[in-house]
Amino acid sequence: MVEQVPAEPTKILIVDDDASVRDVIGVLLGEEGYACTAVSSAAAAVDAVRHGEYPLVISDVRMPGHDGFWLLERLRDVRPETAVVMLTAFGDTEAAVECLRNGAADYLLKPPKVTELVRAIERALGRRRLELARSKYRRSLENRVREKTAELSRALRELEATYSQTLWSLVAALDAREHETGDHSQRVVRYSLAVARRLGLPERDLPDLGRGALLHDIGKIGVPDAILLKPGKLDDAEWREMRRHPQTGYDILRSIGFLEHSAEMVLAHQERFDGRGYPRGLAGEQIPIAARIFAIADTYDAMTSDRPYRRALSGDTAREEIARCSGTQFDPRCADAFLSMTPAELSELARPTAELPI
Ligand SMILES: [Fe+2]
């Protein structure tokens, strides 16, 4: 046989400065099965709810010292889940309305009839239970949303890292074809990002810029080996073929959603500030800012790297060259931003690291 555990009686706190009211209500409610505690002031009531658990408080409104309104306010801070039934004097309608406005569950005229009191208590307790259940449900929903959001952003981060690794591998394959090392790509991306930051470009635009810098020559995949790897000078026809690589790169990337903006930069990466670049001969601000920045980063890196047919130039000589071409090949604003970096900053950026810049 299952033994029934009797339900704990509901604890009620009675607050009234009048001892006879406290006693009468205490006895009546005791007979109805509630466990009552009585105190004679609002301050004592606050103390009691701090130390004990009272789902319901019955309080007088007019009391010497702190009154019932004060108690309502304090309860909101200390135990907002407490249901409060107020006792008001006959004719004190204003006080009754004020109590409800301040969060009381109900009010009764003094002296309350026991049936009315019990009805008010049960109604207030029922509403409290519902509110507690609701806020518990809301909290659990919020927790689930928070967990799911964390999971989602973790997954997105992983996805982004995978994208990025894939791009770097692709570029490594292209570099290998030209017998380049991957360091070149890393450096160009780092220089470009550093200049963009100096120019105050919004941080949200930087991944596109970095990916554009990384993939700038992807179109060279369409250039035949005989031209791409030709040791001597290219003839006119070969140059024409070579100059198609920005368009080829753009065509490869433009339909890939997250590379759409980078594709624009790839298309414009061989343009010159004075309009004498290719493929479209854009000039000045017609050239996307990302491409104007990249042009300097790429040229600086090319000049400061060894080539089969020449030794690397010193950093200083390369900087002089960039200053010289400011306003013709390069956007002067971007050139200034690049040249505002100290040689020490540039060599720090040039250092290959295990962590990829994008
Ligand atoms: Fe190029």
Residues whose N, C-alpha, C, O or C-beta is under 5 A from the ligand:
A	BS01	LIG	H216 D217
